[in-house]
């Protein structure tokens, strides 16, 4: 993290960042990194008590004061549950009513190996990891446009390589059949994150808003607490080799703060550098456009 922030002191002064899923793990560490260089950071999550604990921890670590010394960390009165359209709308409305700018939106929150459906009946992992972020971003687009130059940073995963999103199977991926493959659902959702980034960047070209997706690395956090089976056994066996949250958040903070040229818009990053994501679906614009169309359809359906 320190390498990413070197020379960036006060780069966030006068700017606002919103980080979802910031009560723990990568999100919390990314929020701390942004606050350390002067950002006013709004942290969002499902449980206000957990967010309060995270705020206290960040403030203590950085020696921040209520007057905003070195950046402020704040929490809105409304929790954010990405499995609920009503919660997402309420959170976005609360943010808008604060009359704040928004220079960096970090869509970090996500789930893994969580069975069942969202409040609206979508497969839970795709519903939270893809559609929840899609809806929140769209609801806050006007604020981002008013704040430009601004950025949208979407946390994906290297497991996107095993995702299977095609023009023809999107509806199927959003269903929640009994005994569905939850590990595959995670891979699909992470591929969807990159497809979302590409489509969003295309639509926002020339607006002063840029978009980036990223792989944080395999990080030892609470994120994998619901994992089971062979994948979880492998993670436990390799725990000593996993990155800590500080290293895992470095690429998120890099995408939020680095001086990136126009060619980086819509691109994918890992280890604080631009890489080519590897999945056939990313080579066909029809896939990202079909996924975007589905997001718009769901938005209207749940309006």
Secondary structure as GFF3:
##gff-version 3
##sequence-region A 1 303
A	DSSP	alpha_helix	2	5	.	.	.	ID=ss1
A	DSSP	beta_strand	16	20	.	.	.	ID=ss2
A	DSSP	alpha_helix	25	36	.	.	.	ID=ss3
A	DSSP	beta_strand	40	44	.	.	.	ID=ss4
A	DSSP	alpha_helix	48	62	.	.	.	ID=ss5
A	DSSP	beta_strand	73	74	.	.	.	ID=ss6
A	DSSP	alpha_helix	85	97	.	.	.	ID=ss7
A	DSSP	beta_strand	104	107	.	.	.	ID=ss8
A	DSSP	alpha_helix	124	126	.	.	.	ID=ss9
A	DSSP	pi_helix	127	132	.	.	.	ID=ss10
A	DSSP	alpha_helix	133	139	.	.	.	ID=ss11
A	DSSP	alpha_helix	141	147	.	.	.	ID=ss12
A	DSSP	beta_strand	150	155	.	.	.	ID=ss13
A	DSSP	three_ten_helix	158	162	.	.	.	ID=ss14
A	DSSP	alpha_helix	170	173	.	.	.	ID=ss15
A	DSSP	alpha_helix	182	204	.	.	.	ID=ss16
A	DSSP	beta_strand	209	215	.	.	.	ID=ss17
A	DSSP	three_ten_helix	222	226	.	.	.	ID=ss18
A	DSSP	alpha_helix	229	237	.	.	.	ID=ss19
A	DSSP	three_ten_helix	239	241	.	.	.	ID=ss20
A	DSSP	alpha_helix	245	248	.	.	.	ID=ss21
A	DSSP	alpha_helix	250	257	.	.	.	ID=ss22
A	DSSP	three_ten_helix	262	264	.	.	.	ID=ss23
A	DSSP	beta_strand	268	270	.	.	.	ID=ss24
A	DSSP	beta_strand	273	275	.	.	.	ID=ss25
A	DSSP	three_ten_helix	280	283	.	.	.	ID=ss26
A	DSSP	alpha_helix	285	301	.	.	.	ID=ss27
###
